[in-house]
């Protein structure tokens, strides 16, 4: 076998070697290849483009070297060996003449040795080079960026010397010979390599397998992992209207340079609802790093669990946290720790489940010493603030409600994890069930049951469907509709598997539940105690105090904790925090020790405190300072609101009429159960009505507007869990709400089902605003029942495609009051154009259609134009940010020539040129209704503007014409000025961002004040 053939056969191993260490090691390989002239300077620059995954660059390097023949392949193998060798650093050979004819070539020939010699002296060399005028302040700042290590700064300096012809290369040749030789780079020393190897092995072992929720099996993460929908959240309102406010990204984009909220902060915040896959996302990140597939810019990754950290009682230092609670260096502990302090930019720390950390974030207590012990919460808070390990990257996961405004001040980037897409749900089920036909049947079941399909966008529900696939496919009583239904189904599954004698029963009957009532009460008592104490990991003593024995544990809802605090005995935790809430609700319903009167205090709208938020957010809480320690009342006082809200929804579901017979057999007193049900119904209706009555009255002449808080959704979810139409009708009877706003409230398909269930009973039309959520096509389908009372529907940034909108329009055409539809920033294409055209043609009271920032082309615009020709009511039409082009605009303009009602038309950013402008000008000559035309960010240029100016001469309705950023010069402005002389109607012409000199701007501003420059 030739050298090239052997090289090709070992390609995967070579890629692994190139990415297994760090970016530093890979750049060292490039140093050797440059010095041997295997790579040209242009090839080297192409491999050093920022933002590329290391594995991709490694493969490109192999392709480049392969094309150079046997010699190149041999040299790459040698370079890898040199870069990974533990030998002494290469020495400089010979002396150079400072006046060498080719100093840049000499720098390249001895590059590996020069990088080593410059290491530790870059700052001093930069200072002298700047003082002598070889480099500018800007170039110095670029080299000094904190993302670079010392050796990377040395390489950037050498790269700069290669392209500058001002004597910098000669200066460096002379300067380098005067510097003392340094030993091997610190992280290439044996003790560092050994620690990095041990850390990667440890992290790989922890992350390679995904424990099933029931704890009875392990799945290879690579085999089962599905990408979730992950989006950046930016400051809405800072960007212009035409910019998207969210960006879908992959895990590899987590540390992107985009989407920064605070560029000086170090923490990446990943928020998502319970069960959305936050822990699995971190596990995937850890595995990619440990196996060298990605994130190799970090030499060290330290993973932590917040629910485990809060169990640490004794003070600890940063050194103790990293070494004793993650990975201990076998040799050279002081040197390793000092390197971590010196190079924080090569460190990544992850903290999973901040919502389960019982201490509330505060920045009042500073702690800056890496060696002095302090409390675990003070240590964590100062790491997040950057008072410790500044410039080390931190990733924090949490449910949204646990993130305070104070914490957000220290967040660099905020990402929202929104669960599975529809394609992700199907792919997950197919990965879980490779048996012929099983996955197909499950996918068909979900597609036929939109409510269940909507629940499955959260991975925890997809797991339940996979786990209970036999029960779902066999049951004849209909699929689960509510969250409570799903958790009762999984309870049935576990009970059947733990009770072989009962295996003939396929339903969760009273006999099956009654047989394990003692176990359920024990687990419920433990769960409620844990919620009250903010405890999610239970020791043997705590299990014993709750009377949880081996038989209770064997049911499968308690599993071994994934990470255990060093020195502690093995502990247990619930499968998921939502299961802990479910069992707490079971206990509140079934226990004879919980008096029904206690439920009067549930879902209360008032709590101590003066803030409006404190008064409005409904919480499952009992406020009694004299409550006995450890009592149910005291536990409910201390529990976290977001956990109590989940528990409240489960409680409502368990007390529903649907499950009455199931629980009646387990109750000591049926009368007590009935009292609980009656109390829950009254509390829910009373709380919802009280919530709306707290809203200030509307301004005279305007509809009452309500910007609902996230807690409002839990009231709605709880009403939905009870599945009683009359209860929902009573809750909203007589309410007068003109506009209900639920933006940024994490509304998914399940919440849409609950909203429709309740809002359909409103007696007055309502405008429903659901911008910036996760509605999706499934959520749109869930909203259909309430469209009869919706006069306007706003669905900006909701990942909606043609399929969802076509279903919505089909429903609207059969009746309803919908008059306004806003669909900015979704995934609409020409595929929905026929439905849109039909809506415009058939619904003659429709007022506004906004389709900005989608993917509609000329073909879609032409179809929509057909609908406009038969429309007589539309007043607002938004097309900004699409790609309709000249052909699409020509069709729209022709349809709008005689339109009598349209007042506002936006075609911003649609690649419109002079032909499109000509068509619009002809439309302006005929249309006498349009008042505002928005054409910014196109390519009209002077020719197009001259056409529009002619149209303005004959138009008497247009008041605002927006032409910013269109490549217009003084010639186009002159044409507009001439048209304005004969047009008294127009009030503003926007010309910002065009091609005018400062003098021309000054002159134009004085000639007509209507020109906004």
Number of C-alpha atoms within 10 A of each C-alpha: 7 8 14 19 13 12 20 16 12 12 15 12 11 19 20 16 18 25 25 22 24 22 18 20 20 22 19 23 22 23 25 25 25 20 19 18 14 20 20 13 14 8 13 16 11 13 18 12 9 7 11 11 16 23 19 14 19 19 16 14 20 18 13 17 21 19 11 13 12 16 13 22 23 15 17 23 13 15 20 20 13 17 22 17 11 13 12 10 19 18 13 15 8 6 9 13 11 16 12 13 10 12 23 23 14 16 23 21 18 19 25 26 20 26 27 22 26 27 22 17 17 20 17 10 19 23 13 14 18 14 12 12 12 18 20 14 12 9 15 17 11 14 22 20 10 14 16 19 19 22 22 20 25 27 25 18 25 21 17 17 22 17 12 13 12 12 15 22 27 22 19 22 21 16 15 19 16 10 15 10 18 14 15 17 15 13 17 19 13 14 18 20 16 17 21 21 16 16 21 25 14 14 21 19 13 16 20 20 19 20 17 13 19 17 17 9 10 13 14 12 17 13 12 15 18 22 16 24 20 23 21 21 18 19 11 13 9 9 11 9 11 16 13 18 21 20 14 14 15 11 17 14 16 22 18 12 11 13 21 19 18 15 14 13 22 25 29 23 25 25 25 22 17 21 21 24 21 26 16 21 20 21 23 23 20 26 25 19 24 28 19 21 18 22 27 25 19 19 26 22 25 20 21 19 21 21 24 20 19 20 18 16 9 9 14 19 16 22 20 17 18 19 14 15 19 18 19 15 20 10 13 13 16 11 14 18 17 11 15 19 17 12 20 21 22 21 19 22 20 22 22 25 22 21 24 22 22 17 14 13 20 15 14 9 9 14 19 14 14 18 11 13 18 17 15 20 20 21 24 20 22 21 22 28 21 20 16 21 25 19 20 23 24 26 23 24 27 24 21 20 16 19 17 12 9 11 18 16 12 21 23 22 26 24 22 24 23 25 26 23 21 16 10 20 23 21 18 21 21 20 14 17 17 11 10 9 10 18 21 15 13 21 17 12 16 19 16 12 15 20 22 24 24 27 26 26 28 26 24 19 21 22 19 17 24 19 20 18 18 14 17 18 15 10 11 8 8 10 18 17 20 24 22 21 18 19 19 19 21 18 20 21 21 18 20 20 14 16 13 10 9 14 14 8 13 14 16 17 14 15 14 18 19 17 14 17 17 15 20 23 24 22 27 27 24 27 28 27 24 21 24 22 18 21 21 23 23 21 14 13 11 15 18 13 12 16 17 22 14 9 11 18 15 13 20 19 21 23 20 15 19 15 17 19 18 10 8 10 10 15 20 20 21 25 19 17 17 18 19 28 26 24 26 28 27 24 23 24 28 22 20 14 11 15 14 20 12 15 23 15 17 22 28 24 24 19 17 8 9 8 9 10 14 14 17 22 24 29 29 25 28 22 17 10 9 8 14 11 9 12 14 20 21 21 22 23 21 16 22 22 20 20 22 26 25 24 26 29 27 29 28 25 25 25 24 21 13 14 15 15 12 18 19 18 15 20 17 12 13 14 12 18 20 15 16 22 23 14 19 26 22 14 20 23 22 17 21 21 16 16 20 18 12 12 14 10 13 14 9 7 6 10 15 17 19 18 13 18 17 19 21 21 22 22 26 25 28 27 28 28 25 26 20 16 15 10 18 24 18 17 26 21 15 13 13 18 20 20 21 17 18 22 20 13 20 21 23 24 29 26 24 27 28 23 21 19 24 25 24 22 21 22 15 15 21 26 22 24 19 25 24 23 20 28 28 28 24 27 25 21 22 25 22 21 18 21 23 20 21 25 20 22 21 21 24 27 23 25 21 23 17 18 16 19 20 19 16 19 17 15 16 18 15 8 11 15 18 24 20 20 20 20 24 26 25 21 17 24 16 20 16 21 24 18 22 22 22 20 21 26 20 13 20 14 15 23 20 21 20 19 23 27 26 20 18 25 18 21 18 21 25 23 21 26 25 20 20 23 18 17 25 19 20 23 20 19 19 21 23 25 24 23 24 27 22 21 19 23 27 25 22 25 23 19 20 23 21 18 24 16 18 23 19 19 19 21 24 25 24 26 19 27 20 20 18 24 27 25 23 26 26 21 24 28 18 17 24 20 21 25 19 20 21 20 25 25 22 20 23 27 22 21 19 23 28 23 23 27 25 19 21 25 19 18 25 19 19 23 18 19 21 20 26 21 20 25 19 23 17 16 13 20 21 16 18 22 17 14 19 20 10 12 18 14 15 18 14 16 21 19 22 18 15 18 16 18 11 8 8 13 16 12 11 19 13 10 10 13 12 17 21 16 16
